[in-house]
Amino acid sequence: MKRQLLVAAATVLAAGTASAQTTLTLSSWVPPNHSLTLVQSEWCELVSKNSGGKIKCNLLPRAVAAPPGTFDAVKNGLADVSFIVHGYTPGRFVHTQMAEFPFLGDAAEPLSVAFHKVASKHPQFAQEHAGVKVIAYFTHGPGIVFNTKRPVAKAEDLQGLKWRVGGGMVNEIAKTLGMNVTLKPAPESYELLAGGVMDGTLFPAESTESFRIDKLIKHATTFPGGLYNTSFAFVMNPAKYDKMSPDEKKAVDAASGEFAARMIGRSWDKVDRRAFALMQANNVNIVKADAKFVADVKAKTSGLEAKWAKEAEAKGLKDAAKVLADFRAEIAKASK
C-alpha cells in the first residue's frame, strides 16, 4: 500500500513538472501596433512553439520603464525581454554606433543581419551590454528627414528648423550639418510636432505611421543608403535564461542571433514599404537627395568615422576601422 502511494505521488509530481511552464514577460515602449511590439510577440510565440508549449508569453499592457531606462529594467528583472535604443543613453554605448553612420544601406534586413554578425564576433560589443543577454543586434530602415514646413533639397535647407532626434550618432551627424536638434525619444514626436515645439524629425519611413505623425508631415527627404541609422539590441534578463531547462534554452537559442536579427529587419522593411504608400496617399512631398546634397553631407560627416574608431579603440575594440569595413562588406553580401 505504502509503495502504491509512493508511486502515485511520484506520478503526480512528474505530471506537475511536465506541465510546469516558464513565462516570459515582454515589455514594449512603442505603441501596440508598432512592428517592434508585434515582432517581439511573434518571436516569443515562436520560442513557445519551439519549446513544445513549455514557455509562455506575457506581453505587459504598458512598458516597465521609459525608453532610456529599459536596459536597466531588463537587467534588474522588471521585464524578461525588451529592446533598447543605444543612443537613448548617451555615452553608455560606443561600439554599436558603428551601425548608425550615413549611407549604410537601403533596407533593415541586410543591415540587421550584418550588424549582428559583426558585433557577435567582437566580445567588446557584449561587454557594453554586461548585465543583459543580447538576443540580437539590429537596426531600422534607412533614416529620412521629415518636416512640417518646407522641402529640404540641399544642406542649407536643414538649418533654421527645429529637429527632434533620438541621440547617438544621429545627433553627431545632425550637429555637423548645422541642424538645431533636441534629443527626445520617438514616442514624444507626435506631441512635439503637433504643438509646433519641433518642425521636423529624423525617422525611418515606418515611424510616420506608428507614431501617428503621417497626417502632420508635409515634406520628406530620402538619401541613398539613408542619412543615418539607429542601432538597437533585443535583450533578455540573464537570470531568467539561466533558470531555464536545457530544452527551454535550446528553444530560445534557436530563435536568437542572426535568425532574430533577420526576422526583425524583415518586419521593419515590410512596414517601411507600407509607410511610403501612406505618404503618397497623404500627398507628402518626397524629395530624393541629389548627388550634390549627398556629396555635401559626406564632406561634412566624413570625420565622424575616424572619431568613432578612436573612441571605440580607446574602449578596447581592436582596429575599429577594419571592423567598420567588415561591417560594410557584410551589408553588401547580405543585400545581394
MARRO-232405 format. One record per residue (C-alpha): residue in three letters; x, y, z. Coordinates in steps of 0.25 Angstrom, whole numbers, padded with zeros to 4 digits, always signed. Layout:
<nodes>
ALAXYZ ...
</nodes>
This chain:
<nodes>
MET+0000+0000+0000 LYS+0011+0009+0004 ARG+0018+0006-0009 GLN+0006+0009-0017 LEU+0004+0023-0010 LEU+0019+0026-0013 VAL+0017+0022-0028 ALA+0005+0031-0029 ALA+0012+0042-0022 ALA+0023+0041-0032 THR+0014+0041-0044 VAL+0007+0053-0039 LEU+0020+0060-0037 ALA+0025+0056-0051 ALA+0012+0061-0057 GLY+0013+0074-0050 THR+0028+0076-0054 ALA+0024+0073-0069 SER+0013+0083-0069 ALA+0022+0094-0061 GLN+0023+0106-0070 THR+0033+0117-0071 THR+0026+0131-0074 LEU+0034+0141-0081 THR+0029+0155-0079 LEU+0031+0165-0090 SER+0031+0180-0089 SER+0030+0189-0101 TRP+0031+0205-0100 VAL+0026+0207-0114 PRO+0011+0206-0118 PRO+0004+0192-0119 ASN+0003+0193-0134 HIS+0018+0196-0136 SER+0025+0186-0143 LEU+0035+0184-0131 THR+0023+0181-0122 LEU+0017+0171-0132 VAL+0031+0164-0135 GLN+0035+0163-0121 SER+0021+0155-0118 GLU+0023+0147-0131 TRP+0037+0144-0126 CYS+0032+0139-0113 GLU+0021+0131-0119 LEU+0032+0124-0128 VAL+0040+0121-0115 SER+0028+0115-0109 LYS+0025+0107-0121 ASN+0040+0102-0121 SER+0039+0098-0106 GLY+0026+0090-0108 GLY+0018+0100-0100 LYS+0027+0100-0088 ILE+0030+0115-0090 LYS+0018+0124-0089 CYS+0018+0139-0093 ASN+0012+0150-0086 LEU+0012+0164-0093 LEU+0011+0174-0082 PRO+0000+0185-0084 ARG+0010+0196-0082 ALA+0025+0198-0082 VAL+0032+0195-0069 ALA+0041+0207-0072 ALA+0043+0219-0081 PRO+0051+0216-0093 PRO+0065+0221-0087 GLY+0062+0212-0075 THR+0059+0199-0082 PHE+0073+0193-0081 ASP+0073+0194-0066 ALA+0059+0190-0065 VAL+0063+0177-0072 LYS+0076+0175-0065 ASN+0068+0177-0052 GLY+0057+0167-0056 LEU+0046+0177-0057 ALA+0043+0170-0070 ASP+0049+0158-0076 VAL+0050+0162-0091 SER+0050+0176-0097 PHE+0058+0184-0107 ILE+0067+0196-0106 VAL+0072+0208-0114 HIS+0087+0210-0111 GLY+0086+0225-0114 TYR+0076+0228-0103 THR+0087+0227-0092 PRO+0098+0236-0098 GLY+0112+0231-0094 ARG+0108+0217-0090 PHE+0110+0210-0103 VAL+0121+0213-0113 HIS+0124+0201-0121 THR+0109+0200-0126 GLN+0110+0214-0133 MET+0117+0206-0144 ALA+0103+0203-0149 GLU+0098+0218-0149 PHE+0106+0224-0160 PRO+0101+0231-0172 PHE+0099+0223-0185 LEU+0100+0209-0180 GLY+0089+0202-0187 ASP+0075+0203-0193 ALA+0068+0192-0184 ALA+0067+0188-0170 GLU+0068+0173-0172 PRO+0082+0172-0178 LEU+0087+0183-0169 SER+0082+0176-0157 VAL+0088+0162-0161 ALA+0101+0169-0164 PHE+0101+0177-0151 HIS+0098+0164-0142 LYS+0109+0156-0150 VAL+0120+0166-0148 ALA+0116+0171-0134 SER+0116+0156-0129 LYS+0130+0154-0134 HIS+0136+0164-0125 PRO+0134+0162-0109 GLN+0135+0177-0107 PHE+0121+0179-0112 ALA+0116+0168-0102 GLN+0124+0175-0091 GLU+0116+0188-0093 HIS+0103+0180-0090 ALA+0108+0174-0077 GLY+0096+0170-0069 VAL+0087+0166-0080 LYS+0087+0155-0090 VAL+0087+0160-0104 ILE+0077+0152-0113 ALA+0080+0160-0126 TYR+0086+0173-0130 PHE+0078+0180-0141 THR+0075+0193-0148 HIS+0063+0200-0154 GLY+0062+0204-0169 PRO+0069+0216-0175 GLY+0068+0229-0168 ILE+0059+0240-0174 VAL+0058+0255-0172 PHE+0043+0259-0169 ASN+0037+0272-0166 THR+0024+0281-0166 LYS+0030+0293-0172 ARG+0037+0293-0185 PRO+0045+0284-0195 VAL+0059+0280-0191 ALA+0067+0279-0204 LYS+0081+0284-0200 ALA+0089+0284-0188 GLU+0086+0299-0185 ASP+0071+0295-0184 LEU+0073+0287-0171 GLN+0077+0300-0164 GLY+0067+0309-0158 LEU+0057+0298-0153 LYS+0056+0291-0140 TRP+0058+0276-0141 ARG+0055+0264-0131 VAL+0066+0253-0132 GLY+0068+0241-0123 GLY+0082+0242-0119 GLY+0095+0234-0122 MET+0102+0236-0136 VAL+0089+0243-0142 ASN+0092+0254-0132 GLU+0106+0256-0137 ILE+0102+0255-0151 ALA+0091+0266-0149 LYS+0101+0275-0142 THR+0112+0274-0153 LEU+0101+0278-0163 GLY+0098+0291-0154 MET+0084+0286-0150 ASN+0077+0291-0138 VAL+0074+0278-0130 THR+0067+0273-0118 LEU+0069+0259-0112 LYS+0055+0253-0109 PRO+0050+0238-0110 ALA+0042+0234-0122 PRO+0028+0233-0115 GLU+0029+0248-0112 SER+0029+0252-0127 TYR+0014+0254-0129 GLU+0013+0264-0117 LEU+0025+0271-0121 LEU+0021+0273-0136 ALA+0006+0275-0133 GLY+0009+0286-0123 GLY+0019+0293-0132 VAL+0031+0291-0122 MET+0038+0284-0133 ASP+0038+0286-0148 GLY+0043+0272-0152 THR+0049+0259-0148 LEU+0059+0249-0153 PHE+0052+0235-0155 PRO+0051+0223-0163 ALA+0038+0222-0172 GLU+0031+0213-0163 SER+0031+0223-0151 THR+0022+0233-0158 GLU+0010+0222-0157 SER+0014+0216-0144 PHE+0015+0229-0136 ARG+0003+0235-0143 ILE+0011+0247-0150 ASP+0007+0243-0164 LYS-0004+0254-0165 LEU+0006+0264-0159 ILE+0017+0262-0168 LYS+0017+0270-0181 HIS+0031+0268-0186 ALA+0041+0256-0187 THR+0055+0255-0192 THR+0061+0242-0195 PHE+0076+0238-0197 PRO+0082+0226-0204 GLY+0086+0217-0192 GLY+0079+0226-0182 LEU+0084+0239-0176 TYR+0087+0231-0163 ASN+0082+0219-0156 THR+0079+0214-0141 SER+0085+0203-0134 PHE+0076+0194-0125 ALA+0078+0182-0117 PHE+0068+0171-0114 VAL+0071+0167-0099 MET+0067+0157-0089 ASN+0069+0156-0074 PRO+0081+0146-0072 ALA+0076+0141-0059 LYS+0063+0137-0066 TYR+0070+0130-0076 ASP+0080+0123-0067 LYS+0068+0117-0059 MET+0062+0110-0072 SER+0063+0095-0074 PRO+0073+0091-0085 ASP+0061+0089-0095 GLU+0055+0103-0092 LYS+0069+0109-0094 LYS+0070+0102-0107 ALA+0057+0107-0111 VAL+0061+0122-0108 ASP+0075+0120-0115 ALA+0068+0114-0128 ALA+0060+0127-0129 SER+0072+0136-0125 GLY+0084+0142-0132 GLU+0084+0144-0147 PHE+0071+0138-0148 ALA+0064+0148-0139 ALA+0072+0160-0146 ARG+0067+0155-0159 MET+0053+0154-0154 ILE+0052+0168-0148 GLY+0059+0174-0160 ARG+0049+0168-0170 SER+0037+0172-0162 TRP+0043+0186-0162 ASP+0045+0186-0177 LYS+0030+0182-0179 VAL+0025+0194-0171 ASP+0034+0203-0177 ARG+0028+0200-0191 ARG+0014+0202-0185 ALA+0018+0215-0180 PHE+0023+0220-0193 ALA+0009+0217-0199 LEU+0003+0224-0188 MET+0012+0236-0190 GLN+0007+0237-0205 ALA-0007+0235-0201 ASN-0005+0247-0191 ASN+0002+0255-0202 VAL+0015+0257-0195 ASN+0025+0264-0203 ILE+0036+0254-0205 VAL+0050+0259-0209 LYS+0061+0250-0213 ALA+0074+0256-0209 ASP+0083+0259-0222 ALA+0097+0256-0224 LYS+0102+0270-0219 PHE+0093+0268-0206 VAL+0099+0255-0203 ALA+0113+0259-0206 ASP+0111+0271-0197 VAL+0107+0262-0185 LYS+0118+0253-0188 ALA+0128+0264-0187 LYS+0122+0270-0174 THR+0121+0256-0167 SER+0134+0249-0172 GLY+0141+0252-0159 LEU+0131+0244-0151 GLU+0136+0230-0155 ALA+0151+0233-0150 LYS+0146+0240-0138 TRP+0137+0227-0135 ALA+0149+0218-0138 LYS+0158+0225-0128 GLU+0147+0225-0117 ALA+0144+0210-0119 GLU+0159+0207-0119 ALA+0160+0214-0106 LYS+0149+0205-0101 GLY+0156+0193-0105 LEU+0152+0190-0119 LYS+0164+0186-0128 ASP+0165+0192-0142 ALA+0152+0199-0141 ALA+0153+0204-0156 LYS+0155+0189-0161 VAL+0142+0185-0152 LEU+0134+0196-0159 ALA+0140+0192-0173 ASP+0136+0177-0170 PHE+0122+0182-0166 ARG+0120+0189-0179 ALA+0125+0177-0187 GLU+0115+0168-0179 ILE+0104+0178-0183 ALA+0108+0177-0197 LYS+0108+0162-0196 ALA+0094+0162-0189 SER+0088+0171-0199 LYS+0090+0162-0211 
</nodes>
